[in-house]
Structures are given as structure tokens and as C-alpha cells.
Amino acid sequence: MAVGFKVGFFWFEIGNGDFLHCFFSTIAVNLENSNWGSKFPVIMNELYQGHLDTNKIDEAINELKTIKKQLKNLSTDKVVWDIENLSLLPPWKDNISNEITDLSNYFVTSDGDDFLTIFMHALEKGKELNMCIEIDSL
């Protein structure tokens, strides 16, 4: 089942739900010292729960910019598939494209697009339309 960001009638497909959880787990472990939501409360707590109100979109945009900048400093071996079981590896293990150089470009949607770019587009669309953002599945 595909998950994505929904903004009104706009759909930003991400891919598998486990993949999305991997992104959030990677943030929590590497950027928040395994303290989920301690540095990025809007994205990690509010949006991850499935809904982000319009009045929090600017904060989420700022958090995502910081996340991207900090992920750039982390090598791909720092990816975390599941914060609940740190021994688990992504299904592709370390078989990744040579174009992936760090965690800022590690995450790619099921459509082959850069996840962080799609994430930012969803936030910007929510801001433009003054509409909430939801994580939903098809």
C-alpha cells in the first residue's frame, strides 16, 4: 500500500509505509539522539501522527531545511530502518546507487524522485493553499 502526503486534492506519493518510517527513524536516532521529536517536534510528532495544521507549516519548512542540512553530514551507513529494532536493515541492505552520497539524498520515492524535495513540495503546497497536510495511504 502506497503512502504519501495529501494536501486537499493534491497527492505526493512517497512509497511504502516502512520506507516513510525509516526516514523518521533515521532522523530520531541520528539527529535527535534517539529522543523522538526533541529537536524537530512539528515534523516528528505532529506530522508523523498523520496531520499537520496550516499554522505549523512554516515551522515544518524550517525543520525540514535543518534536517536536510544535517543529513548531508551523515554517511549512508547511518540509515535506520526501524527505531524499535536497530538491528534491522533496509530490504536493499547496502545495495544503493553510486549517486547516493549521504543521507540527504538517500531517500527516494517509489517514483524515483528525491524524497526531501517531494516533502518540501507538499509543505509548500499546503502553505500556498492554506490547507493542512496529511499522511495518507491509497
C-alpha positions as CSV (number, residue, x, y, z in Angstrom):
1,M,0.0,0.0,0.0
2,A,1.4,3.4,-1.0
3,V,1.6,6.2,1.4
4,G,2.0,9.9,0.7
5,F,1.3,13.4,1.7
6,K,-2.2,14.7,0.9
7,V,-2.9,18.4,0.6
8,G,-6.5,18.9,-0.4
9,F,-6.9,17.1,-3.7
10,F,-3.1,17.0,-4.3
11,W,-1.2,13.8,-3.7
12,F,2.5,13.5,-3.2
13,E,3.4,9.8,-3.3
14,I,6.2,8.5,-1.1
15,G,6.0,4.8,-1.4
16,N,5.8,2.0,1.2
17,G,4.9,2.9,4.8
18,D,8.0,1.1,6.1
19,F,10.1,3.4,3.9
20,L,8.5,6.5,5.5
21,H,9.0,5.1,9.0
22,C,12.7,4.6,8.0
23,F,13.1,8.2,7.2
24,F,11.6,9.3,10.6
25,S,13.6,6.6,12.5
26,T,16.8,7.9,10.8
27,I,16.0,11.4,12.0
28,A,15.2,10.4,15.5
29,V,18.3,8.2,16.0
30,N,20.9,10.4,14.2
31,L,19.7,13.9,14.7
32,E,17.7,13.7,17.9
33,N,19.9,11.2,19.9
34,S,17.0,8.6,19.8
35,N,14.7,11.1,21.6
36,W,11.9,11.2,19.0
37,G,10.6,14.8,18.4
38,S,13.1,16.5,20.7
39,K,14.7,18.7,18.0
40,F,12.0,18.6,15.3
41,P,8.7,18.4,17.2
42,V,6.4,19.6,14.3
43,I,7.6,17.1,11.8
44,M,8.4,14.2,14.1
45,N,5.4,14.5,16.5
46,E,2.6,16.3,14.7
47,L,3.1,15.4,11.0
48,Y,4.2,11.8,11.8
49,Q,0.9,11.3,13.6
50,G,-0.8,11.9,10.3
51,H,-1.9,15.5,10.3
52,L,-0.2,19.0,10.2
53,D,-2.3,22.1,10.8
54,T,-1.7,25.0,8.5
55,N,-0.5,27.2,11.3
56,K,2.5,24.9,11.7
57,I,3.6,24.7,8.1
58,D,6.2,27.4,8.3
59,E,7.8,25.7,11.3
60,A,7.8,22.4,9.4
61,I,9.5,24.0,6.5
62,N,12.2,25.4,8.7
63,E,12.7,22.0,10.4
64,L,12.9,20.2,7.1
65,K,15.6,22.6,5.9
66,T,17.6,21.9,9.0
67,I,17.1,18.2,8.7
68,K,18.3,18.2,5.1
69,K,21.4,20.2,6.0
70,Q,22.2,17.8,8.9
71,L,21.6,14.7,6.9
72,K,24.2,15.9,4.4
73,N,26.8,15.3,7.0
74,L,25.9,11.6,7.6
75,S,27.1,8.7,5.6
76,T,24.6,6.2,4.1
77,D,25.6,3.5,6.7
78,K,23.8,5.6,9.3
79,V,20.4,4.9,7.9
80,V,18.0,3.4,10.4
81,W,15.3,1.1,9.1
82,D,13.3,0.9,12.4
83,I,14.0,2.8,15.6
84,E,12.2,-0.1,17.5
85,N,14.7,-2.6,16.2
86,L,18.1,-1.1,15.3
87,S,19.4,-4.4,14.0
88,L,17.1,-4.4,11.1
89,L,18.4,-3.3,7.7
90,P,16.5,-1.9,4.7
91,P,15.5,-4.7,2.3
92,W,18.1,-3.4,-0.2
93,K,20.8,-3.6,2.5
94,D,23.8,-1.5,1.2
95,N,23.0,-2.1,-2.5
96,I,22.3,1.5,-3.4
97,S,23.1,3.7,-6.4
98,N,26.6,5.4,-6.6
99,E,24.7,8.7,-6.9
100,I,23.6,8.4,-3.3
101,T,26.4,10.0,-1.4
102,D,25.0,10.8,2.0
103,L,21.7,10.7,3.9
104,S,20.4,13.9,2.4
105,N,20.0,12.2,-1.0
106,Y,19.5,8.6,0.3
107,F,15.7,8.7,0.4
108,V,14.0,8.3,-3.0
109,T,10.2,7.9,-3.6
110,S,8.7,5.0,-5.4
111,D,8.5,7.2,-8.4
112,G,12.3,7.8,-8.3
113,D,12.1,11.3,-7.0
114,D,14.1,12.8,-4.2
115,F,12.0,12.3,-1.1
116,L,13.1,15.6,0.6
117,T,12.2,17.5,-2.5
118,I,8.7,16.0,-2.6
119,F,8.3,16.5,1.1
120,M,9.1,20.2,0.7
121,H,6.8,20.5,-2.3
122,A,3.9,19.1,-0.2
123,L,4.7,21.6,2.6
124,E,4.9,24.5,0.1
125,K,1.6,23.4,-1.5
126,G,-0.1,23.4,1.9
127,K,1.2,26.8,2.6
128,E,0.1,28.1,-0.8
129,L,-3.4,26.7,-0.5
130,N,-3.6,27.3,3.3
131,M,-4.5,23.7,3.8
132,C,-3.4,21.0,6.3
133,I,-1.1,18.2,5.3
134,E,-1.9,14.6,6.0
135,I,-0.1,11.4,5.7
136,D,-2.5,9.0,4.0
137,S,-2.5,5.7,2.1
138,L,-4.0,4.6,-1.2
